[in-house]
């Protein structure tokens, strides 16, 4: 692959995992990112890059030159007050550009509640949470913009992300976990490395205007995953609470939705095998390597 010029709007764990994958695969690339913090030159995994300030209040104008020169754009910034700050600030910069690949990272919360049934990319989107409502609105904004400017856009709807750094095993060890008593509550998850692998696969296998669910093979309940973590760590079972006792508004919204997210389209289109096909392989690896 020729050298690519990557611009990441947002540089959280998913974008970092993608960049790490590029390095592992020995893809030559230039990297520019945005951050809420002041503009500075930084280093990640021995990669020198420029990080420009961008938040809901202001941005560093110097990033525009790098954006105009980029050919691969990854957008992982969540909506801010119901709008996408990339579109808000840089809409016109996407006009008449020679971008080769633009990926917007959305979330499976756009589907809302499906009573524990399976959903795929053709399923009804009826979000119940603020996060899901805002995500769906921004998805539509990106689709409209891509059609207006004939942009090479794909959307990845991510399930609940976990990683070697952020996972139920760590929360069990620190006592942050509670079992929520709710029957027939299913949700899907995905290890951040598998998101990075799917993003990498899409560099050579890209079809504009497509939406993909990025999830593993085994939707499961909160309790099922926690109980497996307990088995691995040999710790005591945490307390069980009712949904009415949940203090976090975000967590309350999460438990309103129950669905199993199909990954068939992702696997078929990208000819893709998950490194961590279920939470079992993911937590086993984390337990053996990261804790």
C-alpha positions as protocol buffer text, in pm:
chain_id: "A"
residue {
  index: 1
  type: UNK
  ca { x: 0 y: 0 z: 0 }
}
residue {
  index: 2
  type: UNK
  ca { x: 125 y: 350 z: -85 }
}
residue {
  index: 3
  type: UNK
  ca { x: 175 y: 603 z: 193 }
}
residue {
  index: 4
  type: UNK
  ca { x: -155 y: 729 z: 329 }
}
residue {
  index: 5
  type: UNK
  ca { x: -230 y: 1059 z: 500 }
}
residue {
  index: 6
  type: UNK
  ca { x: -457 y: 993 z: 799 }
}
residue {
  index: 7
  type: UNK
  ca { x: -658 y: 1259 z: 982 }
}
residue {
  index: 8
  type: UNK
  ca { x: -835 y: 1147 z: 1301 }
}
residue {
  index: 9
  type: UNK
  ca { x: -1107 y: 1370 z: 1440 }
}
residue {
  index: 10
  type: UNK
  ca { x: -1072 y: 1253 z: 1799 }
}
residue {
  index: 11
  type: UNK
  ca { x: -794 y: 1028 z: 1923 }
}
residue {
  index: 12
  type: UNK
  ca { x: -943 y: 794 z: 2180 }
}
residue {
  index: 13
  type: UNK
  ca { x: -888 y: 422 z: 2225 }
}
residue {
  index: 14
  type: UNK
  ca { x: -1045 y: 322 z: 1892 }
}
residue {
  index: 15
  type: UNK
  ca { x: -847 y: 567 z: 1679 }
}
residue {
  index: 16
  type: UNK
  ca { x: -528 y: 477 z: 1866 }
}
residue {
  index: 17
  type: UNK
  ca { x: -590 y: 107 z: 1812 }
}
residue {
  index: 18
  type: UNK
  ca { x: -640 y: 171 z: 1438 }
}
residue {
  index: 19
  type: UNK
  ca { x: -315 y: 368 z: 1415 }
}
residue {
  index: 20
  type: UNK
  ca { x: -134 y: 93 z: 1606 }
}
residue {
  index: 21
  type: UNK
  ca { x: -270 y: -159 z: 1353 }
}
residue {
  index: 22
  type: UNK
  ca { x: -134 y: 51 z: 1063 }
}
residue {
  index: 23
  type: UNK
  ca { x: 207 y: 45 z: 1227 }
}
residue {
  index: 24
  type: UNK
  ca { x: 195 y: -331 z: 1294 }
}
residue {
  index: 25
  type: UNK
  ca { x: 104 y: -392 z: 929 }
}
residue {
  index: 26
  type: UNK
  ca { x: 394 y: -165 z: 822 }
}
residue {
  index: 27
  type: UNK
  ca { x: 167 y: 73 z: 630 }
}
residue {
  index: 28
  type: UNK
  ca { x: 353 y: 403 z: 571 }
}
residue {
  index: 29
  type: UNK
  ca { x: 141 y: 693 z: 688 }
}
residue {
  index: 30
  type: UNK
  ca { x: 135 y: 1051 z: 809 }
}
residue {
  index: 31
  type: UNK
  ca { x: -87 y: 1116 z: 1111 }
}
residue {
  index: 32
  type: UNK
  ca { x: -278 y: 1423 z: 1224 }
}
residue {
  index: 33
  type: UNK
  ca { x: -533 y: 1419 z: 1507 }
}
residue {
  index: 34
  type: UNK
  ca { x: -756 y: 1653 z: 1701 }
}
residue {
  index: 35
  type: UNK
  ca { x: -790 y: 1679 z: 2077 }
}
residue {
  index: 36
  type: UNK
  ca { x: -977 y: 1896 z: 2324 }
}
residue {
  index: 37
  type: UNK
  ca { x: -640 y: 2005 z: 2463 }
}
residue {
  index: 38
  type: UNK
  ca { x: -404 y: 2273 z: 2336 }
}
residue {
  index: 39
  type: UNK
  ca { x: -227 y: 2208 z: 2004 }
}
residue {
  index: 40
  type: UNK
  ca { x: 104 y: 2026 z: 2040 }
}
residue {
  index: 41
  type: UNK
  ca { x: 340 y: 1781 z: 1874 }
}
residue {
  index: 42
  type: UNK
  ca { x: 305 y: 1438 z: 2034 }
}
residue {
  index: 43
  type: UNK
  ca { x: 430 y: 1082 z: 2012 }
}
residue {
  index: 44
  type: UNK
  ca { x: 232 y: 758 z: 2021 }
}
residue {
  index: 45
  type: UNK
  ca { x: 391 y: 415 z: 1968 }
}
residue {
  index: 46
  type: UNK
  ca { x: 705 y: 592 z: 1836 }
}
residue {
  index: 47
  type: UNK
  ca { x: 489 y: 778 z: 1582 }
}
residue {
  index: 48
  type: UNK
  ca { x: 535 y: 1155 z: 1581 }
}
residue {
  index: 49
  type: UNK
  ca { x: 219 y: 1346 z: 1498 }
}
residue {
  index: 50
  type: UNK
  ca { x: 50 y: 1683 z: 1529 }
}
residue {
  index: 51
  type: UNK
  ca { x: -248 y: 1714 z: 1764 }
}
residue {
  index: 52
  type: UNK
  ca { x: -463 y: 2022 z: 1696 }
}
residue {
  index: 53
  type: UNK
  ca { x: -714 y: 2164 z: 1939 }
}
residue {
  index: 54
  type: UNK
  ca { x: -1081 y: 2111 z: 1854 }
}
residue {
  index: 55
  type: UNK
  ca { x: -1372 y: 2132 z: 2093 }
}
residue {
  index: 56
  type: UNK
  ca { x: -1727 y: 2270 z: 2092 }
}
residue {
  index: 57
  type: UNK
  ca { x: -1600 y: 2624 z: 2162 }
}
residue {
  index: 58
  type: UNK
  ca { x: -1299 y: 2666 z: 1934 }
}
residue {
  index: 59
  type: UNK
  ca { x: -1044 y: 2504 z: 1707 }
}
residue {
  index: 60
  type: UNK
  ca { x: -692 y: 2576 z: 1584 }
}
residue {
  index: 61
  type: UNK
  ca { x: -714 y: 2711 z: 1228 }
}
residue {
  index: 62
  type: UNK
  ca { x: -377 y: 2557 z: 1149 }
}
residue {
  index: 63
  type: UNK
  ca { x: -541 y: 2212 z: 1130 }
}
residue {
  index: 64
  type: UNK
  ca { x: -714 y: 2307 z: 802 }
}
residue {
  index: 65
  type: UNK
  ca { x: -395 y: 2270 z: 597 }
}
residue {
  index: 66
  type: UNK
  ca { x: -345 y: 1916 z: 728 }
}
residue {
  index: 67
  type: UNK
  ca { x: -712 y: 1830 z: 671 }
}
residue {
  index: 68
  type: UNK
  ca { x: -693 y: 1952 z: 311 }
}
residue {
  index: 69
  type: UNK
  ca { x: -388 y: 1731 z: 251 }
}
residue {
  index: 70
  type: UNK
  ca { x: -537 y: 1418 z: 410 }
}
residue {
  index: 71
  type: UNK
  ca { x: -684 y: 1130 z: 210 }
}
residue {
  index: 72
  type: UNK
  ca { x: -815 y: 907 z: 492 }
}
residue {
  index: 73
  type: UNK
  ca { x: -1049 y: 1056 z: 754 }
}
residue {
  index: 74
  type: UNK
  ca { x: -1164 y: 882 z: 1073 }
}
residue {
  index: 75
  type: UNK
  ca { x: -1435 y: 1058 z: 1277 }
}
residue {
  index: 76
  type: UNK
  ca { x: -1475 y: 926 z: 1631 }
}
residue {
  index: 77
  type: UNK
  ca { x: -1600 y: 1238 z: 1812 }
}
residue {
  index: 78
  type: UNK
  ca { x: -1938 y: 1184 z: 1976 }
}
residue {
  index: 79
  type: UNK
  ca { x: -2214 y: 1442 z: 1917 }
}
residue {
  index: 80
  type: UNK
  ca { x: -2182 y: 1752 z: 2133 }
}
residue {
  index: 81
  type: UNK
  ca { x: -2514 y: 1907 z: 2239 }
}
residue {
  index: 82
  type: UNK
  ca { x: -2686 y: 1714 z: 1963 }
}
residue {
  index: 83
  type: UNK
  ca { x: -2461 y: 1813 z: 1676 }
}
residue {
  index: 84
  type: UNK
  ca { x: -2145 y: 1696 z: 1508 }
}
residue {
  index: 85
  type: UNK
  ca { x: -1866 y: 1950 z: 1560 }
}
residue {
  index: 86
  type: UNK
  ca { x: -1678 y: 1823 z: 1253 }
}
residue {
  index: 87
  type: UNK
  ca { x: -1968 y: 1903 z: 1020 }
}
residue {
  index: 88
  type: UNK
  ca { x: -2041 y: 2224 z: 1212 }
}
residue {
  index: 89
  type: UNK
  ca { x: -1688 y: 2360 z: 1165 }
}
residue {
  index: 90
  type: UNK
  ca { x: -1552 y: 2194 z: 852 }
}
residue {
  index: 91
  type: UNK
  ca { x: -1847 y: 2109 z: 627 }
}
residue {
  index: 92
  type: UNK
  ca { x: -1714 y: 2309 z: 332 }
}
residue {
  index: 93
  type: UNK
  ca { x: -1368 y: 2152 z: 361 }
}
residue {
  index: 94
  type: UNK
  ca { x: -1519 y: 1824 z: 236 }
}
residue {
  index: 95
  type: UNK
  ca { x: -1629 y: 1978 z: -94 }
}
residue {
  index: 96
  type: UNK
  ca { x: -1431 y: 1889 z: -409 }
}
residue {
  index: 97
  type: UNK
  ca { x: -1164 y: 1701 z: -214 }
}
residue {
  index: 98
  type: UNK
  ca { x: -990 y: 1383 z: -322 }
}
residue {
  index: 99
  type: UNK
  ca { x: -1058 y: 1188 z: -6 }
}
residue {
  index: 100
  type: UNK
  ca { x: -1029 y: 811 z: -59 }
}
residue {
  index: 101
  type: UNK
  ca { x: -1184 y: 688 z: 267 }
}
residue {
  index: 102
  type: UNK
  ca { x: -1404 y: 853 z: 528 }
}
residue {
  index: 103
  type: UNK
  ca { x: -1534 y: 653 z: 823 }
}
residue {
  index: 104
  type: UNK
  ca { x: -1781 y: 779 z: 1081 }
}
residue {
  index: 105
  type: UNK
  ca { x: -1793 y: 579 z: 1403 }
}
residue {
  index: 106
  type: UNK
  ca { x: -2151 y: 561 z: 1528 }
}
residue {
  index: 107
  type: UNK
  ca { x: -2312 y: 329 z: 1785 }
}
residue {
  index: 108
  type: UNK
  ca { x: -2567 y: 48 z: 1792 }
}
residue {
  index: 109
  type: UNK
  ca { x: -2775 y: 261 z: 2032 }
}
residue {
  index: 110
  type: UNK
  ca { x: -2939 y: 397 z: 1713 }
}
residue {
  index: 111
  type: UNK
  ca { x: -3152 y: 79 z: 1700 }
}
residue {
  index: 112
  type: UNK
  ca { x: -3322 y: 140 z: 2034 }
}
residue {
  index: 113
  type: UNK
  ca { x: -3512 y: -144 z: 2201 }
}
residue {
  index: 114
  type: UNK
  ca { x: -3593 y: -459 z: 2005 }
}
residue {
  index: 115
  type: UNK
  ca { x: -3708 y: -677 z: 2295 }
}
residue {
  index: 116
  type: UNK
  ca { x: -3398 y: -897 z: 2290 }
}
residue {
  index: 117
  type: UNK
  ca { x: -3440 y: -985 z: 1922 }
}
residue {
  index: 118
  type: UNK
  ca { x: -3171 y: -973 z: 1654 }
}
residue {
  index: 119
  type: UNK
  ca { x: -3107 y: -652 z: 1459 }
}
residue {
  index: 120
  type: UNK
  ca { x: -2909 y: -600 z: 1140 }
}
residue {
  index: 121
  type: UNK
  ca { x: -2835 y: -296 z: 925 }
}
residue {
  index: 122
  type: UNK
  ca { x: -3183 y: -308 z: 769 }
}
residue {
  index: 123
  type: UNK
  ca { x: -3362 y: -310 z: 1106 }
}
residue {
  index: 124
  type: UNK
  ca { x: -3575 y: -19 z: 1223 }
}
residue {
  index: 125
  type: UNK
  ca { x: -3384 y: 256 z: 1401 }
}
residue {
  index: 126
  type: UNK
  ca { x: -3591 y: 379 z: 1692 }
}
residue {
  index: 127
  type: UNK
  ca { x: -3346 y: 508 z: 1954 }
}
residue {
  index: 128
  type: UNK
  ca { x: -3472 y: 564 z: 2307 }
}
residue {
  index: 129
  type: UNK
  ca { x: -3162 y: 721 z: 2467 }
}
residue {
  index: 130
  type: UNK
  ca { x: -3030 y: 1073 z: 2414 }
}
residue {
  index: 131
  type: UNK
  ca { x: -2706 y: 917 z: 2288 }
}
residue {
  index: 132
  type: UNK
  ca { x: -2889 y: 701 z: 2034 }
}
residue {
  index: 133
  type: UNK
  ca { x: -3112 y: 986 z: 1913 }
}
residue {
  index: 134
  type: UNK
  ca { x: -2812 y: 1216 z: 1864 }
}
residue {
  index: 135
  type: UNK
  ca { x: -2606 y: 944 z: 1694 }
}
residue {
  index: 136
  type: UNK
  ca { x: -2883 y: 872 z: 1444 }
}
residue {
  index: 137
  type: UNK
  ca { x: -2924 y: 1242 z: 1367 }
}
residue {
  index: 138
  type: UNK
  ca { x: -2551 y: 1280 z: 1302 }
}
residue {
  index: 139
  type: UNK
  ca { x: -2543 y: 965 z: 1088 }
}
residue {
  index: 140
  type: UNK
  ca { x: -2811 y: 1122 z: 868 }
}
residue {
  index: 141
  type: UNK
  ca { x: -2614 y: 1448 z: 853 }
}
residue {
  index: 142
  type: UNK
  ca { x: -2303 y: 1265 z: 733 }
}
residue {
  index: 143
  type: UNK
  ca { x: -2503 y: 1067 z: 476 }
}
residue {
  index: 144
  type: UNK
  ca { x: -2661 y: 1387 z: 342 }
}
residue {
  index: 145
  type: UNK
  ca { x: -2322 y: 1556 z: 321 }
}
residue {
  index: 146
  type: UNK
  ca { x: -2164 y: 1256 z: 150 }
}
residue {
  index: 147
  type: UNK
  ca { x: -2440 y: 1252 z: -112 }
}
residue {
  index: 148
  type: UNK
  ca { x: -2414 y: 1627 z: -164 }
}
residue {
  index: 149
  type: UNK
  ca { x: -2036 y: 1618 z: -215 }
}
residue {
  index: 150
  type: UNK
  ca { x: -2007 y: 1260 z: -350 }
}
residue {
  index: 151
  type: UNK
  ca { x: -1784 y: 1163 z: -58 }
}
residue {
  index: 152
  type: UNK
  ca { x: -1650 y: 809 z: 4 }
}
residue {
  index: 153
  type: UNK
  ca { x: -1827 y: 757 z: 338 }
}
residue {
  index: 154
  type: UNK
  ca { x: -1890 y: 442 z: 540 }
}
residue {
  index: 155
  type: UNK
  ca { x: -2050 y: 421 z: 884 }
}
residue {
  index: 156
  type: UNK
  ca { x: -1948 y: 174 z: 1152 }
}
residue {
  index: 157
  type: UNK
  ca { x: -2209 y: 118 z: 1424 }
}
residue {
  index: 158
  type: UNK
  ca { x: -2007 y: 4 z: 1723 }
}
residue {
  index: 159
  type: UNK
  ca { x: -2137 y: -221 z: 1999 }
}
residue {
  index: 160
  type: UNK
  ca { x: -2018 y: -177 z: 2359 }
}
residue {
  index: 161
  type: UNK
  ca { x: -1641 y: -137 z: 2341 }
}
residue {
  index: 162
  type: UNK
  ca { x: -1403 y: -308 z: 2578 }
}
residue {
  index: 163
  type: UNK
  ca { x: -1024 y: -331 z: 2571 }
}
residue {
  index: 164
  type: UNK
  ca { x: -722 y: -449 z: 2763 }
}
residue {
  index: 165
  type: UNK
  ca { x: -740 y: -121 z: 2958 }
}
residue {
  index: 166
  type: UNK
  ca { x: -1118 y: -86 z: 3002 }
}
residue {
  index: 167
  type: UNK
  ca { x: -1305 y: -404 z: 3089 }
}
residue {
  index: 168
  type: UNK
  ca { x: -1523 y: -581 z: 3344 }
}
residue {
  index: 169
  type: UNK
  ca { x: -1226 y: -757 z: 3507 }
}
residue {
  index: 170
  type: UNK
  ca { x: -1073 y: -428 z: 3612 }
}
residue {
  index: 171
  type: UNK
  ca { x: -1408 y: -305 z: 3740 }
}
residue {
  index: 172
  type: UNK
  ca { x: -1459 y: -626 z: 3937 }
}
residue {
  index: 173
  type: UNK
  ca { x: -1120 y: -580 z: 4102 }
}
residue {
  index: 174
  type: UNK
  ca { x: -1201 y: -223 z: 4204 }
}
residue {
  index: 175
  type: UNK
  ca { x: -1553 y: -305 z: 4323 }
}
residue {
  index: 176
  type: UNK
  ca { x: -1721 y: -85 z: 4061 }
}
residue {
  index: 177
  type: UNK
  ca { x: -1949 y: -359 z: 3925 }
}
residue {
  index: 178
  type: UNK
  ca { x: -2309 y: -432 z: 4018 }
}
residue {
  index: 179
  type: UNK
  ca { x: -2533 y: -698 z: 3868 }
}
residue {
  index: 180
  type: UNK
  ca { x: -2850 y: -544 z: 3728 }
}
residue {
  index: 181
  type: UNK
  ca { x: -3161 y: -754 z: 3772 }
}
residue {
  index: 182
  type: UNK
  ca { x: -3334 y: -739 z: 3437 }
}
residue {
  index: 183
  type: UNK
  ca { x: -3463 y: -1044 z: 3254 }
}
residue {
  index: 184
  type: UNK
  ca { x: -3419 y: -1084 z: 2879 }
}
residue {
  index: 185
  type: UNK
  ca { x: -3165 y: -802 z: 2858 }
}
residue {
  index: 186
  type: UNK
  ca { x: -2914 y: -868 z: 2583 }
}
residue {
  index: 187
  type: UNK
  ca { x: -2645 y: -647 z: 2444 }
}
residue {
  index: 188
  type: UNK
  ca { x: -2349 y: -691 z: 2214 }
}
residue {
  index: 189
  type: UNK
  ca { x: -1989 y: -591 z: 2263 }
}
residue {
  index: 190
  type: UNK
  ca { x: -1668 y: -566 z: 2062 }
}
residue {
  index: 191
  type: UNK
  ca { x: -1301 y: -564 z: 2154 }
}
residue {
  index: 192
  type: UNK
  ca { x: -1127 y: -247 z: 2037 }
}
residue {
  index: 193
  type: UNK
  ca { x: -867 y: -451 z: 1845 }
}
residue {
  index: 194
  type: UNK
  ca { x: -1142 y: -606 z: 1635 }
}
residue {
  index: 195
  type: UNK
  ca { x: -1272 y: -258 z: 1549 }
}
residue {
  index: 196
  type: UNK
  ca { x: -919 y: -165 z: 1440 }
}
residue {
  index: 197
  type: UNK
  ca { x: -894 y: -484 z: 1234 }
}
residue {
  index: 198
  type: UNK
  ca { x: -1226 y: -409 z: 1060 }
}
residue {
  index: 199
  type: UNK
  ca { x: -1114 y: -52 z: 988 }
}
residue {
  index: 200
  type: UNK
  ca { x: -789 y: -186 z: 845 }
}
residue {
  index: 201
  type: UNK
  ca { x: -973 y: -440 z: 628 }
}
residue {
  index: 202
  type: UNK
  ca { x: -1190 y: -161 z: 490 }
}
residue {
  index: 203
  type: UNK
  ca { x: -890 y: 30 z: 354 }
}
residue {
  index: 204
  type: UNK
  ca { x: -861 y: -219 z: 66 }
}
residue {
  index: 205
  type: UNK
  ca { x: -1225 y: -323 z: 53 }
}
residue {
  index: 206
  type: UNK
  ca { x: -1436 y: -10 z: 54 }
}
residue {
  index: 207
  type: UNK
  ca { x: -1786 y: 59 z: -73 }
}
residue {
  index: 208
  type: UNK
  ca { x: -1920 y: 407 z: -21 }
}
residue {
  index: 209
  type: UNK
  ca { x: -2256 y: 465 z: 140 }
}
residue {
  index: 210
  type: UNK
  ca { x: -2253 y: 144 z: 342 }
}
residue {
  index: 211
  type: UNK
  ca { x: -2332 y: 91 z: 711 }
}
residue {
  index: 212
  type: UNK
  ca { x: -2186 y: -197 z: 913 }
}
residue {
  index: 213
  type: UNK
  ca { x: -2256 y: -329 z: 1261 }
}
residue {
  index: 214
  type: UNK
  ca { x: -1927 y: -394 z: 1440 }
}
residue {
  index: 215
  type: UNK
  ca { x: -1997 y: -650 z: 1710 }
}
residue {
  index: 216
  type: UNK
  ca { x: -1886 y: -993 z: 1824 }
}
residue {
  index: 217
  type: UNK
  ca { x: -2067 y: -1325 z: 1781 }
}
residue {
  index: 218
  type: UNK
  ca { x: -2224 y: -1361 z: 2124 }
}
residue {
  index: 219
  type: UNK
  ca { x: -2472 y: -1107 z: 2260 }
}
residue {
  index: 220
  type: UNK
  ca { x: -2513 y: -1167 z: 2632 }
}
residue {
  index: 221
  type: UNK
  ca { x: -2657 y: -1022 z: 2949 }
}
residue {
  index: 222
  type: UNK
  ca { x: -2468 y: -806 z: 3194 }
}
residue {
  index: 223
  type: UNK
  ca { x: -2491 y: -1087 z: 3450 }
}
residue {
  index: 224
  type: UNK
  ca { x: -2352 y: -1354 z: 3216 }
}
residue {
  index: 225
  type: UNK
  ca { x: -2039 y: -1150 z: 3144 }
}
residue {
  index: 226
  type: UNK
  ca { x: -1988 y: -1056 z: 3509 }
}
residue {
  index: 227
  type: UNK
  ca { x: -2025 y: -1416 z: 3624 }
}
residue {
  index: 228
  type: UNK
  ca { x: -1759 y: -1525 z: 3377 }
}
residue {
  index: 229
  type: UNK
  ca { x: -1530 y: -1250 z: 3507 }
}
residue {
  index: 230
  type: UNK
  ca { x: -1590 y: -1373 z: 3864 }
}
residue {
  index: 231
  type: UNK
  ca { x: -1497 y: -1725 z: 3758 }
}
residue {
  index: 232
  type: UNK
  ca { x: -1171 y: -1604 z: 3603 }
}
residue {
  index: 233
  type: UNK
  ca { x: -1069 y: -1387 z: 3898 }
}
residue {
  index: 234
  type: UNK
  ca { x: -1206 y: -1597 z: 4183 }
}
residue {
  index: 235
  type: UNK
  ca { x: -1364 y: -1292 z: 4348 }
}
residue {
  index: 236
  type: UNK
  ca { x: -1692 y: -1257 z: 4533 }
}
residue {
  index: 237
  type: UNK
  ca { x: -2013 y: -1194 z: 4343 }
}
residue {
  index: 238
  type: UNK
  ca { x: -2102 y: -823 z: 4350 }
}
residue {
  index: 239
  type: UNK
  ca { x: -2440 y: -702 z: 4478 }
}
residue {
  index: 240
  type: UNK
  ca { x: -2748 y: -725 z: 4260 }
}
residue {
  index: 241
  type: UNK
  ca { x: -2966 y: -415 z: 4220 }
}
residue {
  index: 242
  type: UNK
  ca { x: -3291 y: -334 z: 4042 }
}
residue {
  index: 243
  type: UNK
  ca { x: -3299 y: -104 z: 3740 }
}
residue {
  index: 244
  type: UNK
  ca { x: -3483 y: 154 z: 3954 }
}
residue {
  index: 245
  type: UNK
  ca { x: -3174 y: 173 z: 4178 }
}
residue {
  index: 246
  type: UNK
  ca { x: -2933 y: 267 z: 3898 }
}
residue {
  index: 247
  type: UNK
  ca { x: -2795 y: 613 z: 3969 }
}
residue {
  index: 248
  type: UNK
  ca { x: -2629 y: 690 z: 3633 }
}
residue {
  index: 249
  type: UNK
  ca { x: -2873 y: 831 z: 3376 }
}
residue {
  index: 250
  type: UNK
  ca { x: -2658 y: 689 z: 3093 }
}
residue {
  index: 251
  type: UNK
  ca { x: -2669 y: 341 z: 3248 }
}
residue {
  index: 252
  type: UNK
  ca { x: -3046 y: 370 z: 3302 }
}
residue {
  index: 253
  type: UNK
  ca { x: -3090 y: 445 z: 2933 }
}
residue {
  index: 254
  type: UNK
  ca { x: -2865 y: 151 z: 2845 }
}
residue {
  index: 255
  type: UNK
  ca { x: -3095 y: -89 z: 3029 }
}
residue {
  index: 256
  type: UNK
  ca { x: -3402 y: 37 z: 2842 }
}
residue {
  index: 257
  type: UNK
  ca { x: -3270 y: -130 z: 2526 }
}
residue {
  index: 258
  type: UNK
  ca { x: -3237 y: -502 z: 2469 }
}
residue {
  index: 259
  type: UNK
  ca { x: -3115 y: -638 z: 2137 }
}
residue {
  index: 260
  type: UNK
  ca { x: -2874 y: -882 z: 1974 }
}
residue {
  index: 261
  type: UNK
  ca { x: -2663 y: -715 z: 1708 }
}
residue {
  index: 262
  type: UNK
  ca { x: -2585 y: -918 z: 1396 }
}
residue {
  index: 263
  type: UNK
  ca { x: -2233 y: -890 z: 1253 }
}
residue {
  index: 264
  type: UNK
  ca { x: -2296 y: -1100 z: 941 }
}
residue {
  index: 265
  type: UNK
  ca { x: -2265 y: -812 z: 696 }
}
residue {
  index: 266
  type: UNK
  ca { x: -1931 y: -701 z: 844 }
}
residue {
  index: 267
  type: UNK
  ca { x: -1788 y: -1054 z: 837 }
}
residue {
  index: 268
  type: UNK
  ca { x: -1912 y: -1133 z: 487 }
}
residue {
  index: 269
  type: UNK
  ca { x: -1815 y: -806 z: 320 }
}
residue {
  index: 270
  type: UNK
  ca { x: -1470 y: -775 z: 473 }
}
residue {
  index: 271
  type: UNK
  ca { x: -1406 y: -1153 z: 474 }
}
residue {
  index: 272
  type: UNK
  ca { x: -1329 y: -1100 z: 836 }
}
residue {
  index: 273
  type: UNK
  ca { x: -1255 y: -1331 z: 1129 }
}
residue {
  index: 274
  type: UNK
  ca { x: -1278 y: -1178 z: 1474 }
}
residue {
  index: 275
  type: UNK
  ca { x: -974 y: -1207 z: 1697 }
}
residue {
  index: 276
  type: UNK
  ca { x: -1212 y: -1216 z: 1995 }
}
residue {
  index: 277
  type: UNK
  ca { x: -1536 y: -1374 z: 1866 }
}
residue {
  index: 278
  type: UNK
  ca { x: -1700 y: -1360 z: 2211 }
}
residue {
  index: 279
  type: UNK
  ca { x: -1644 y: -1204 z: 2552 }
}
residue {
  index: 280
  type: UNK
  ca { x: -1495 y: -1540 z: 2661 }
}
residue {
  index: 281
  type: UNK
  ca { x: -1191 y: -1516 z: 2433 }
}
residue {
  index: 282
  type: UNK
  ca { x: -1162 y: -1144 z: 2505 }
}
residue {
  index: 283
  type: UNK
  ca { x: -1166 y: -1177 z: 2883 }
}
residue {
  index: 284
  type: UNK
  ca { x: -943 y: -1485 z: 2875 }
}
residue {
  index: 285
  type: UNK
  ca { x: -682 y: -1288 z: 2684 }
}
residue {
  index: 286
  type: UNK
  ca { x: -708 y: -986 z: 2913 }
}
residue {
  index: 287
  type: UNK
  ca { x: -687 y: -1204 z: 3222 }
}
residue {
  index: 288
  type: UNK
  ca { x: -375 y: -1380 z: 3095 }
}
residue {
  index: 289
  type: UNK
  ca { x: -197 y: -1074 z: 2954 }
}
residue {
  index: 290
  type: UNK
  ca { x: -313 y: -743 z: 3097 }
}
residue {
  index: 291
  type: UNK
  ca { x: -430 y: -770 z: 3455 }
}
